[in-house]
């Protein structure tokens, strides 16, 4: 994740965590990821979970800061 994106996410978390009832930074990140997972399942897989989540992912290239 780019540093600027991480800093933006942290700022949003810090500014809204009490209003959004976030228990932790990890919960905030998990919810953000799962929101996109549900969207992708709905758009691309008739709302059903995709198969193959246990496979290892190929490491990506390092992003510039």
Rosetta blueprint (number, residue, H / E / L):
1 X L
2 X L
3 X H
4 X H
5 X H
6 X H
7 X H
8 X H
9 X H
10 X H
11 X H
12 X H
13 X H
14 X H
15 X H
16 X H
17 X H
18 X H
19 X H
20 X H
21 X L
22 X L
23 X L
24 X L
25 X H
26 X H
27 X H
28 X H
29 X H
30 X H
31 X H
32 X H
33 X H
34 X H
35 X H
36 X H
37 X H
38 X H
39 X H
40 X H
41 X H
42 X H
43 X H
44 X H
45 X L
46 X L
47 X L
48 X L
49 X L
50 X L
51 X L
52 X L
53 X L
54 X L
55 X L
56 X L
57 X L
58 X L
59 X L
60 X L
61 X L
62 X L
63 X L
64 X L
65 X L
